[in-house]
Amino acid sequence: MKKIFLTFALICSLGVFTTSCKEKKETPAEQVKEAAEDVGDKIEEGAEEVEDEIDDMTDENK
């Protein structure tokens, strides 16, 4: 009886350690879409920074 439980525990532990939690690989279309979204986000952040700098410069000149 003890051997059965030990064997079962060994099989379960091997299953846990050999199973990966990695995300599935994206298709090229999904990668392009994600990259385009990232670029759009960076452009928006840059525009906001420029706007803040312009606001700061106009506030200093008043």
PDB file of N, CA, C and O in Angstrom:
ATOM      1  N   MET A   1       0.836  -1.188   0.000  1.00  0.00           N
ATOM      2  CA  MET A   1       0.000   0.000   0.000  1.00  0.00           C
ATOM      3  C   MET A   1       0.879   1.250   0.000  1.00  0.00           C
ATOM      4  O   MET A   1       0.576   2.233  -0.676  1.00  0.00           O
ATOM      5  N   LYS A   2       1.964   1.202   0.760  1.00  0.00           N
ATOM      6  CA  LYS A   2       2.851   2.350   0.852  1.00  0.00           C
ATOM      7  C   LYS A   2       3.524   2.626  -0.498  1.00  0.00           C
ATOM      8  O   LYS A   2       3.714   3.783  -0.870  1.00  0.00           O
ATOM      9  N   LYS A   3       3.880   1.581  -1.219  1.00  0.00           N
ATOM     10  CA  LYS A   3       4.522   1.743  -2.521  1.00  0.00           C
ATOM     11  C   LYS A   3       3.577   2.403  -3.515  1.00  0.00           C
ATOM     12  O   LYS A   3       4.015   3.198  -4.347  1.00  0.00           O
ATOM     13  N   ILE A   4       2.313   2.090  -3.442  1.00  0.00           N
ATOM     14  CA  ILE A   4       1.332   2.675  -4.353  1.00  0.00           C
ATOM     15  C   ILE A   4       1.266   4.192  -4.147  1.00  0.00           C
ATOM     16  O   ILE A   4       1.266   4.963  -5.107  1.00  0.00           O
ATOM     17  N   PHE A   5       1.210   4.606  -2.872  1.00  0.00           N
ATOM     18  CA  PHE A   5       1.145   6.043  -2.582  1.00  0.00           C
ATOM     19  C   PHE A   5       2.436   6.751  -2.987  1.00  0.00           C
ATOM     20  O   PHE A   5       2.391   7.858  -3.522  1.00  0.00           O
ATOM     21  N   LEU A   6       3.570   6.132  -2.740  1.00  0.00           N
ATOM     22  CA  LEU A   6       4.842   6.730  -3.129  1.00  0.00           C
ATOM     23  C   LEU A   6       4.954   6.842  -4.651  1.00  0.00           C
ATOM     24  O   LEU A   6       5.431   7.850  -5.172  1.00  0.00           O
ATOM     25  N   THR A   7       4.520   5.823  -5.341  1.00  0.00           N
ATOM     26  CA  THR A   7       4.548   5.851  -6.803  1.00  0.00           C
ATOM     27  C   THR A   7       3.612   6.931  -7.333  1.00  0.00           C
ATOM     28  O   THR A   7       3.965   7.669  -8.253  1.00  0.00           O
ATOM     29  N   PHE A   8       2.446   7.020  -6.763  1.00  0.00           N
ATOM     30  CA  PHE A   8       1.491   8.045  -7.171  1.00  0.00           C
ATOM     31  C   PHE A   8       2.045   9.445  -6.901  1.00  0.00           C
ATOM     32  O   PHE A   8       1.907  10.341  -7.734  1.00  0.00           O
ATOM     33  N   ALA A   9       2.664   9.629  -5.749  1.00  0.00           N
ATOM     34  CA  ALA A   9       3.256  10.925  -5.409  1.00  0.00           C
ATOM     35  C   ALA A   9       4.397  11.275  -6.371  1.00  0.00           C
ATOM     36  O   ALA A   9       4.538  12.430  -6.771  1.00  0.00           O
ATOM     37  N   LEU A  10       5.193  10.302  -6.734  1.00  0.00           N
ATOM     38  CA  LEU A  10       6.285  10.531  -7.670  1.00  0.00           C
ATOM     39  C   LEU A  10       5.754  10.932  -9.042  1.00  0.00           C
ATOM     40  O   LEU A  10       6.273  11.861  -9.662  1.00  0.00           O
ATOM     41  N   ILE A  11       4.739  10.250  -9.511  1.00  0.00           N
ATOM     42  CA  ILE A  11       4.149  10.566 -10.810  1.00  0.00           C
ATOM     43  C   ILE A  11       3.532  11.968 -10.788  1.00  0.00           C
ATOM     44  O   ILE A  11       3.694  12.730 -11.740  1.00  0.00           O
ATOM     45  N   CYS A  12       2.844  12.300  -9.732  1.00  0.00           N
ATOM     46  CA  CYS A  12       2.242  13.639  -9.628  1.00  0.00           C
ATOM     47  C   CYS A  12       3.307  14.729  -9.574  1.00  0.00           C
ATOM     48  O   CYS A  12       3.167  15.768 -10.219  1.00  0.00           O
ATOM     49  N   SER A  13       4.364  14.498  -8.811  1.00  0.00           N
ATOM     50  CA  SER A  13       5.410  15.514  -8.714  1.00  0.00           C
ATOM     51  C   SER A  13       6.131  15.693 -10.048  1.00  0.00           C
ATOM     52  O   SER A  13       6.499  16.813 -10.403  1.00  0.00           O
ATOM     53  N   LEU A  14       6.335  14.611 -10.786  1.00  0.00           N
ATOM     54  CA  LEU A  14       6.942  14.728 -12.107  1.00  0.00           C
ATOM     55  C   LEU A  14       6.039  15.514 -13.052  1.00  0.00           C
ATOM     56  O   LEU A  14       6.512  16.309 -13.864  1.00  0.00           O
ATOM     57  N   GLY A  15       4.759  15.286 -12.936  1.00  0.00           N
ATOM     58  CA  GLY A  15       3.804  16.022 -13.770  1.00  0.00           C
ATOM     59  C   GLY A  15       3.808  17.504 -13.462  1.00  0.00           C
ATOM     60  O   GLY A  15       3.703  18.331 -14.368  1.00  0.00           O
ATOM     61  N   VAL A  16       3.927  17.843 -12.194  1.00  0.00           N
ATOM     62  CA  VAL A  16       3.948  19.244 -11.790  1.00  0.00           C
ATOM     63  C   VAL A  16       5.224  19.917 -12.269  1.00  0.00           C
ATOM     64  O   VAL A  16       5.174  21.040 -12.771  1.00  0.00           O
ATOM     65  N   PHE A  17       6.353  19.262 -12.127  1.00  0.00           N
ATOM     66  CA  PHE A  17       7.627  19.879 -12.477  1.00  0.00           C
ATOM     67  C   PHE A  17       7.874  19.934 -13.983  1.00  0.00           C
ATOM     68  O   PHE A  17       8.656  20.765 -14.445  1.00  0.00           O
ATOM     69  N   THR A  18       7.235  19.081 -14.740  1.00  0.00           N
ATOM     70  CA  THR A  18       7.466  19.095 -16.183  1.00  0.00           C
ATOM     71  C   THR A  18       6.432  19.917 -16.933  1.00  0.00           C
ATOM     72  O   THR A  18       6.582  20.146 -18.133  1.00  0.00           O
ATOM     73  N   THR A  19       5.391  20.361 -16.253  1.00  0.00           N
ATOM     74  CA  THR A  19       4.374  21.184 -16.885  1.00  0.00           C
ATOM     75  C   THR A  19       4.811  22.637 -16.813  1.00  0.00           C
ATOM     76  O   THR A  19       5.251  23.110 -15.765  1.00  0.00           O
ATOM     77  N   SER A  20       4.691  23.337 -17.923  1.00  0.00           N
ATOM     78  CA  SER A  20       5.153  24.712 -17.999  1.00  0.00           C
ATOM     79  C   SER A  20       3.986  25.676 -17.828  1.00  0.00           C
ATOM     80  O   SER A  20       2.846  25.350 -18.160  1.00  0.00           O
ATOM     81  N   CYS A  21       4.276  26.849 -17.315  1.00  0.00           N
ATOM     82  CA  CYS A  21       3.273  27.896 -17.150  1.00  0.00           C
ATOM     83  C   CYS A  21       3.465  28.997 -18.183  1.00  0.00           C
ATOM     84  O   CYS A  21       2.924  30.090 -18.021  1.00  0.00           O
ATOM     85  N   LYS A  22       4.211  28.736 -19.222  1.00  0.00           N
ATOM     86  CA  LYS A  22       4.467  29.747 -20.236  1.00  0.00           C
ATOM     87  C   LYS A  22       3.198  30.020 -21.027  1.00  0.00           C
ATOM     88  O   LYS A  22       2.345  29.153 -21.218  1.00  0.00           O
ATOM     89  N   GLU A  23       3.114  31.278 -21.480  1.00  0.00           N
ATOM     90  CA  GLU A  23       1.989  31.627 -22.324  1.00  0.00           C
ATOM     91  C   GLU A  23       2.190  31.001 -23.694  1.00  0.00           C
ATOM     92  O   GLU A  23       3.313  30.716 -24.111  1.00  0.00           O
ATOM     93  N   LYS A  24       1.092  30.798 -24.371  1.00  0.00           N
ATOM     94  CA  LYS A  24       1.219  30.240 -25.710  1.00  0.00           C
ATOM     95  C   LYS A  24       1.867  31.283 -26.618  1.00  0.00           C
ATOM     96  O   LYS A  24       1.746  32.488 -26.397  1.00  0.00           O
ATOM     97  N   LYS A  25       2.542  30.798 -27.625  1.00  0.00           N
ATOM     98  CA  LYS A  25       3.213  31.703 -28.555  1.00  0.00           C
ATOM     99  C   LYS A  25       2.167  32.411 -29.403  1.00  0.00           C
ATOM    100  O   LYS A  25       1.191  31.817 -29.860  1.00  0.00           O
ATOM    101  N   GLU A  26       2.411  33.707 -29.594  1.00  0.00           N
ATOM    102  CA  GLU A  26       1.470  34.494 -30.372  1.00  0.00           C
ATOM    103  C   GLU A  26       1.745  34.329 -31.866  1.00  0.00           C
ATOM    104  O   GLU A  26       2.866  34.041 -32.285  1.00  0.00           O
ATOM    105  N   THR A  27       0.713  34.516 -32.634  1.00  0.00           N
ATOM    106  CA  THR A  27       0.877  34.495 -34.080  1.00  0.00           C
ATOM    107  C   THR A  27       1.532  35.797 -34.512  1.00  0.00           C
ATOM    108  O   THR A  27       1.495  36.773 -33.763  1.00  0.00           O
ATOM    109  N   PRO A  28       2.127  35.840 -35.692  1.00  0.00           N
ATOM    110  CA  PRO A  28       2.740  37.087 -36.160  1.00  0.00           C
ATOM    111  C   PRO A  28       1.751  38.258 -36.203  1.00  0.00           C
ATOM    112  O   PRO A  28       2.127  39.396 -35.924  1.00  0.00           O
ATOM    113  N   ALA A  29       0.506  37.984 -36.548  1.00  0.00           N
ATOM    114  CA  ALA A  29      -0.494  39.052 -36.598  1.00  0.00           C
ATOM    115  C   ALA A  29      -0.731  39.628 -35.209  1.00  0.00           C
ATOM    116  O   ALA A  29      -0.874  40.842 -35.062  1.00  0.00           O
ATOM    117  N   GLU A  30      -0.775  38.781 -34.193  1.00  0.00           N
ATOM    118  CA  GLU A  30      -0.957  39.252 -32.819  1.00  0.00           C
ATOM    119  C   GLU A  30       0.253  40.039 -32.350  1.00  0.00           C
ATOM    120  O   GLU A  30       0.107  41.025 -31.627  1.00  0.00           O
ATOM    121  N   GLN A  31       1.454  39.616 -32.753  1.00  0.00           N
ATOM    122  CA  GLN A  31       2.663  40.332 -32.376  1.00  0.00           C
ATOM    123  C   GLN A  31       2.683  41.719 -32.997  1.00  0.00           C
ATOM    124  O   GLN A  31       3.062  42.686 -32.337  1.00  0.00           O
ATOM    125  N   VAL A  32       2.279  41.829 -34.262  1.00  0.00           N
ATOM    126  CA  VAL A  32       2.241  43.130 -34.929  1.00  0.00           C
ATOM    127  C   VAL A  32       1.220  44.030 -34.265  1.00  0.00           C
ATOM    128  O   VAL A  32       1.479  45.214 -34.048  1.00  0.00           O
ATOM    129  N   LYS A  33       0.064  43.481 -33.941  1.00  0.00           N
ATOM    130  CA  LYS A  33      -0.982  44.274 -33.292  1.00  0.00           C
ATOM    131  C   LYS A  33      -0.498  44.795 -31.941  1.00  0.00           C
ATOM    132  O   LYS A  33      -0.712  45.962 -31.612  1.00  0.00           O
ATOM    133  N   GLU A  34       0.148  43.943 -31.165  1.00  0.00           N
ATOM    134  CA  GLU A  34       0.656  44.348 -29.853  1.00  0.00           C
ATOM    135  C   GLU A  34       1.741  45.417 -29.997  1.00  0.00           C
ATOM    136  O   GLU A  34       1.780  46.372 -29.220  1.00  0.00           O
ATOM    137  N   ALA A  35       2.608  45.260 -30.976  1.00  0.00           N
ATOM    138  CA  ALA A  35       3.666  46.244 -31.199  1.00  0.00           C
ATOM    139  C   ALA A  35       3.065  47.584 -31.605  1.00  0.00           C
ATOM    140  O   ALA A  35       3.530  48.630 -31.151  1.00  0.00           O
ATOM    141  N   ALA A  36       2.040  47.569 -32.454  1.00  0.00           N
ATOM    142  CA  ALA A  36       1.383  48.806 -32.876  1.00  0.00           C
ATOM    143  C   ALA A  36       0.721  49.501 -31.685  1.00  0.00           C
ATOM    144  O   ALA A  36       0.773  50.726 -31.572  1.00  0.00           O
ATOM    145  N   GLU A  37       0.109  48.732 -30.811  1.00  0.00           N
ATOM    146  CA  GLU A  37      -0.508  49.318 -29.617  1.00  0.00           C
ATOM    147  C   GLU A  37       0.549  49.932 -28.711  1.00  0.00           C
ATOM    148  O   GLU A  37       0.336  51.007 -28.151  1.00  0.00           O
ATOM    149  N   ASP A  38       1.686  49.261 -28.560  1.00  0.00           N
ATOM    150  CA  ASP A  38       2.775  49.794 -27.742  1.00  0.00           C
ATOM    151  C   ASP A  38       3.296  51.100 -28.307  1.00  0.00           C
ATOM    152  O   ASP A  38       3.549  52.047 -27.562  1.00  0.00           O
ATOM    153  N   VAL A  39       3.460  51.158 -29.628  1.00  0.00           N
ATOM    154  CA  VAL A  39       3.937  52.386 -30.264  1.00  0.00           C
ATOM    155  C   VAL A  39       2.924  53.506 -30.060  1.00  0.00           C
ATOM    156  O   VAL A  39       3.305  54.640 -29.767  1.00  0.00           O
ATOM    157  N   GLY A  40       1.648  53.201 -30.211  1.00  0.00           N
ATOM    158  CA  GLY A  40       0.602  54.202 -29.988  1.00  0.00           C
ATOM    159  C   GLY A  40       0.631  54.734 -28.565  1.00  0.00           C
ATOM    160  O   GLY A  40       0.472  55.934 -28.343  1.00  0.00           O
ATOM    161  N   ASP A  41       0.832  53.851 -27.609  1.00  0.00           N
ATOM    162  CA  ASP A  41       0.911  54.273 -26.204  1.00  0.00           C
ATOM    163  C   ASP A  41       2.112  55.180 -25.973  1.00  0.00           C
ATOM    164  O   ASP A  41       2.007  56.182 -25.265  1.00  0.00           O
ATOM    165  N   LYS A  42       3.249  54.836 -26.564  1.00  0.00           N
ATOM    166  CA  LYS A  42       4.455  55.651 -26.396  1.00  0.00           C
ATOM    167  C   LYS A  42       4.272  57.029 -27.025  1.00  0.00           C
ATOM    168  O   LYS A  42       4.727  58.029 -26.469  1.00  0.00           O
ATOM    169  N   ILE A  43       3.607  57.091 -28.183  1.00  0.00           N
ATOM    170  CA  ILE A  43       3.351  58.377 -28.825  1.00  0.00           C
ATOM    171  C   ILE A  43       2.460  59.249 -27.950  1.00  0.00           C
ATOM    172  O   ILE A  43       2.708  60.446 -27.801  1.00  0.00           O
ATOM    173  N   GLU A  44       1.430  58.653 -27.375  1.00  0.00           N
ATOM    174  CA  GLU A  44       0.541  59.401 -26.494  1.00  0.00           C
ATOM    175  C   GLU A  44       1.294  59.930 -25.272  1.00  0.00           C
ATOM    176  O   GLU A  44       1.093  61.074 -24.864  1.00  0.00           O
ATOM    177  N   GLU A  45       2.158  59.102 -24.691  1.00  0.00           N
ATOM    178  CA  GLU A  45       2.944  59.534 -23.534  1.00  0.00           C
ATOM    179  C   GLU A  45       3.862  60.692 -23.916  1.00  0.00           C
ATOM    180  O   GLU A  45       3.994  61.659 -23.167  1.00  0.00           O
ATOM    181  N   GLY A  46       4.494  60.589 -25.080  1.00  0.00           N
ATOM    182  CA  GLY A  46       5.376  61.654 -25.540  1.00  0.00           C
ATOM    183  C   GLY A  46       4.617  62.951 -25.771  1.00  0.00           C
ATOM    184  O   GLY A  46       5.102  64.025 -25.417  1.00  0.00           O
ATOM    185  N   ALA A  47       3.430  62.861 -26.360  1.00  0.00           N
ATOM    186  CA  ALA A  47       2.613  64.054 -26.604  1.00  0.00           C
ATOM    187  C   ALA A  47       2.208  64.710 -25.292  1.00  0.00           C
ATOM    188  O   ALA A  47       2.196  65.936 -25.184  1.00  0.00           O
ATOM    189  N   GLU A  48       1.876  63.894 -24.297  1.00  0.00           N
ATOM    190  CA  GLU A  48       1.513  64.442 -22.992  1.00  0.00           C
ATOM    191  C   GLU A  48       2.706  65.139 -22.336  1.00  0.00           C
ATOM    192  O   GLU A  48       2.543  66.185 -21.707  1.00  0.00           O
ATOM    193  N   GLU A  49       3.893  64.571 -22.478  1.00  0.00           N
ATOM    194  CA  GLU A  49       5.084  65.189 -21.910  1.00  0.00           C
ATOM    195  C   GLU A  49       5.376  66.526 -22.584  1.00  0.00           C
ATOM    196  O   GLU A  49       5.730  67.496 -21.914  1.00  0.00           O
ATOM    197  N   VAL A  50       5.229  66.580 -23.911  1.00  0.00           N
ATOM    198  CA  VAL A  50       5.449  67.832 -24.635  1.00  0.00           C
ATOM    199  C   VAL A  50       4.432  68.872 -24.186  1.00  0.00           C
ATOM    200  O   VAL A  50       4.775  70.034 -23.967  1.00  0.00           O
ATOM    201  N   GLU A  51       3.188  68.450 -24.051  1.00  0.00           N
ATOM    202  CA  GLU A  51       2.141  69.367 -23.605  1.00  0.00           C
ATOM    203  C   GLU A  51       2.450  69.913 -22.215  1.00  0.00           C
ATOM    204  O   GLU A  51       2.272  71.105 -21.965  1.00  0.00           O
ATOM    205  N   ASP A  52       2.911  69.053 -21.313  1.00  0.00           N
ATOM    206  CA  ASP A  52       3.269  69.494 -19.967  1.00  0.00           C
ATOM    207  C   ASP A  52       4.426  70.490 -20.006  1.00  0.00           C
ATOM    208  O   ASP A  52       4.412  71.482 -19.277  1.00  0.00           O
ATOM    209  N   GLU A  53       5.422  70.235 -20.846  1.00  0.00           N
ATOM    210  CA  GLU A  53       6.562  71.146 -20.956  1.00  0.00           C
ATOM    211  C   GLU A  53       6.122  72.502 -21.501  1.00  0.00           C
ATOM    212  O   GLU A  53       6.577  73.544 -21.030  1.00  0.00           O
ATOM    213  N   ILE A  54       5.235  72.485 -22.495  1.00  0.00           N
ATOM    214  CA  ILE A  54       4.732  73.747 -23.040  1.00  0.00           C
ATOM    215  C   ILE A  54       3.965  74.509 -21.976  1.00  0.00           C
ATOM    216  O   ILE A  54       4.124  75.723 -21.848  1.00  0.00           O
ATOM    217  N   ASP A  55       3.135  73.811 -21.211  1.00  0.00           N
ATOM    218  CA  ASP A  55       2.396  74.455 -20.131  1.00  0.00           C
ATOM    219  C   ASP A  55       3.353  75.057 -19.108  1.00  0.00           C
ATOM    220  O   ASP A  55       3.134  76.171 -18.634  1.00  0.00           O
ATOM    221  N   ASP A  56       4.412  74.327 -18.764  1.00  0.00           N
ATOM    222  CA  ASP A  56       5.385  74.827 -17.790  1.00  0.00           C
ATOM    223  C   ASP A  56       6.098  76.069 -18.322  1.00  0.00           C
ATOM    224  O   ASP A  56       6.331  77.023 -17.579  1.00  0.00           O
ATOM    225  N   MET A  57       6.439  76.053 -19.599  1.00  0.00           N
ATOM    226  CA  MET A  57       7.149  77.199 -20.191  1.00  0.00           C
ATOM    227  C   MET A  57       6.247  78.426 -20.273  1.00  0.00           C
ATOM    228  O   MET A  57       6.709  79.544 -20.043  1.00  0.00           O
ATOM    229  N   THR A  58       4.977  78.237 -20.595  1.00  0.00           N
ATOM    230  CA  THR A  58       4.076  79.386 -20.683  1.00  0.00           C
ATOM    231  C   THR A  58       3.754  79.923 -19.299  1.00  0.00           C
ATOM    232  O   THR A  58       3.521  81.122 -19.146  1.00  0.00           O
ATOM    233  N   ASP A  59       3.734  79.060 -18.285  1.00  0.00           N
ATOM    234  CA  ASP A  59       3.494  79.512 -16.919  1.00  0.00           C
ATOM    235  C   ASP A  59       4.668  80.342 -16.410  1.00  0.00           C
ATOM    236  O   ASP A  59       4.464  81.305 -15.670  1.00  0.00           O
ATOM    237  N   GLU A  60       5.874  79.992 -16.789  1.00  0.00           N
ATOM    238  CA  GLU A  60       7.065  80.712 -16.338  1.00  0.00           C
ATOM    239  C   GLU A  60       7.160  82.090 -16.982  1.00  0.00           C
ATOM    240  O   GLU A  60       7.716  83.016 -16.392  1.00  0.00           O
ATOM    241  N   ASN A  61       6.617  82.228 -18.188  1.00  0.00           N
ATOM    242  CA  ASN A  61       6.713  83.507 -18.906  1.00  0.00           C
ATOM    243  C   ASN A  61       5.659  84.499 -18.461  1.00  0.00           C
ATOM    244  O   ASN A  61       5.721  85.663 -18.858  1.00  0.00           O
ATOM    245  N   LYS A  62       4.715  84.098 -17.672  1.00  0.00           N
ATOM    246  CA  LYS A  62       3.641  85.018 -17.234  1.00  0.00           C
ATOM    247  C   LYS A  62       4.084  85.865 -16.079  1.00  0.00           C
ATOM    248  O   LYS A  62       3.313  86.688 -15.586  1.00  0.00           O
TER     249      LYS A  62
END
